[in-house]
Amino acid sequence: MVDLGRLFQNDEISREVDPQWSEDELLNNDGLYGLSKVADQLNLDKRKIREFARDEEKAGIDIYSEYGLKKIEGSQWKILMRNFKQAYKDFKYRFSINEVKENIQRIPKGVTRKDFFGLRGYYKLKDVIKQGFLPFEHREVIAYLNRLEDPRAVAGAWKGPKEWYVDFEVFIINLHKHFTR
C-alpha cells in the first residue's frame, strides 16, 4: 500500500505571500508560492525569470530542483521556496527591477505650473506628461527614450516591468536640452 502522505512534502503546500514580510522572512518561509507574487515582493522581473526558466529547460536543466521554478497548468508559474532561496542571490543580481517602489511619488491633484516645475524625486512618466505642462506627447518621449543606449544615465528615465519612471529634475533638464537644440 502506498503512503499517500509521502507524495507531497510539508514544504510543498501552496501558500500565500504576506505583503508585510521582509525579503528574509519570505525566503525563510517554506512552501509553494506564485511566481508573480514572489517576484513583486522581491522586486524581480517575472517575465525575464520565465524566459530564463524556459531556456534552462530547453537545455535539459531540471528547473524545479535547481531553481524551484515550475510551470503549472495554463500560464501559472510556481516557486518552491526551499530551492528558490538557494538561487535567489543570482536571481536578484540578474533579474532585479531598477525601481524602488517606495520612492515613486504621486503628483498632487491640481498642481500648478510653478509647483509642477518645483517637483523633485521619482514619478511615473505618464503622470508627468499628462499634467500638460510639457510640449510633448507620451509616445514622442517614449520613442526618444527607446533610442538612448542608457536612458537612466542620460535622461533620468528607466523602464520598469510595465511602465516608465523618471527622476524628475534630471528628466526635465534632459528633455529641454534634447528638444531645444
Steps between C-alpha positions, in 0.01 A plus 500: 500500500629848405540755780318792334625743764854460365405613150493869591753630748391749765697783335327438164167632624367799311521816708433872461763775518439736791561854369642595841785247477853625454725341240652268764160402643370407156810298410487316833133400473493161333218419266384531144423857389382669183795638301315825438446571871858409596648704214290804594601471866871459416500758219594247230408501132267199469503508119879464490486222759247307290714545188807383692312194631382404149853530363643293786232235447583482128864446602393197704517655848244386759387852592285377789784336690761755390307827545165406651316616186211303353242577235158376609184485289448781252740784555536465877852476642581390854807535720609232745667720759745240635665482157440857389674655802823324399494671159360833621830693527571430133138580407514825695812603309370391158127577517463793739270780388663841506234666705448561865125496547504710817674786318245537219288802592163619380457841345254700711157558344452846358873575498581845360765560234729658760456207742542250216844633408590505869446123533797282597526125529372201304169492311323293236577643157137484388395707805766763423391529135127501573529818711519692171793725593740346246478548121527125430269203475568180692579305181755762386689480827493117501637495143783732608579294811500174303772639272733565795754234590469572873189715556548503878850645483424741216141611566416390854238256367471123527255231401345293776310179429194685368579868465762772494618697804699822521729684737309824449774765508750302287222404258369856449851642447581227247172550311568871475858449374399233249191661353624862487814434297 
